[in-house]
Amino acid sequence: MFVPRVKSPQTDLLMKAVLSLENEEDAYRFFEDVCTVAELKSMAQRLEVAILLRQGVTYQEIVKRTGASSTTISRVNRALLYGAEGYHRVLDCLEQENVLPLAAEEK
């Protein structure tokens, strides 16, 4: 059984709050209230990096496409290889919904 490292009553409530969101508009509203613009853009960038890494895109190309630092790319890669499987679960769901090709197109 997976035991999150950050589990607490506060994080339990946060996860339940995220799961309660019913649509993309609700998600935007919640995350714009909870996160700074920089935090939200950073999370979105890391997700894009994860997509590209899973597709086998090189670090140099990822830097060029996303503007992410090599440190960020390395951190995301480490999470993909040794993390809690969160990226893989989300990316698998996005693949099933056929939304990944748009996110991974070259800019």
N, C-alpha and C positions, 0 to 999 in steps of 0.2 A: 504494500500500500504506500502511496506517495504521501510524504509528510513535508509540507512547505516549510522552508527555513524562516519565513517571515510571518508565520501563522500567529494570529492574535485575535481577540474579539474585534478590534478595529479593522484589521484586514479581512476578517470574515464578513463584516458588514459591507466593506468596499466591494468584495467579490459578489455578494448578493445584490448590491446596487447595480453593478455592471450587468449581471444576469437578468435584472428586471427590465432593462431597456428593451423596448419593443421594436424600434426601427432606427434607421440611420439618423434621422433628424433628432430623435431623443438622445442618441449617442453623442452627436455633435454638441447639443445643448449641455449635456452633463460634463463632457470632457472640457469644453470651453470654460465652464464654471470651476472645475476641479483643478485643471492644469493651466500653467502659463502657456502662451503661444509657443515659446521656445521648447518647453517640455513636450507638447503635443507634436511639434514638428520633428523633434528628436526621436520620439517613439515611431512616428511614421517612417522616418529615414531608416531606422534599424529594421523595421519590417521589410522595407524595400531591399535592404542589404541582405537580409535572410533569404528573400526570394531569389536574388541574383546568385548568392552563394550556392543555393540548392540547385540552381541551373548550371553550375560549373563556371560561372563568369569569373575572370581573374580579378585580383585585388585592384590592379591598375585600372581596369575597365570600370569596376565598381566606383572607384574614386572619381573617375571622369563622369560617370552617369549620375551619381548621387551627391557628390561633394563630401561624402563621409570621410573621416580621417582613417588612416590605416589602423589606428588603435581601436576605433569603433568597429571596423570590419573584423578585426581580430577577436574582439569581445563577442560579437555576434556569432562568429565562426565557432568559438569555444562553446557558446551556449548550444549551438546546433549539434556539436560533437559530444558534449559532456553534460549538457544542462538537463532540465526537468521535462524535456520533450514538449514544452509549450509552443515553441515556434513550429515544430513539426505538426502538432495537432491543428494549429490554426491554419497553416499552409495546406495541409491535407483537406481541411474543410473548404478553403477558398478554391482549391483545385476542383473539388467536386461541384462547386457552384460556378465554375468556369469564369472566375474573375481575375485569375492570375496573369493571363497573357497581357491584359491591358496594363497591369501594374509593372510588368517587367519589360515593356517595350523601351527601346532606346529613345532617350530624350533628344 
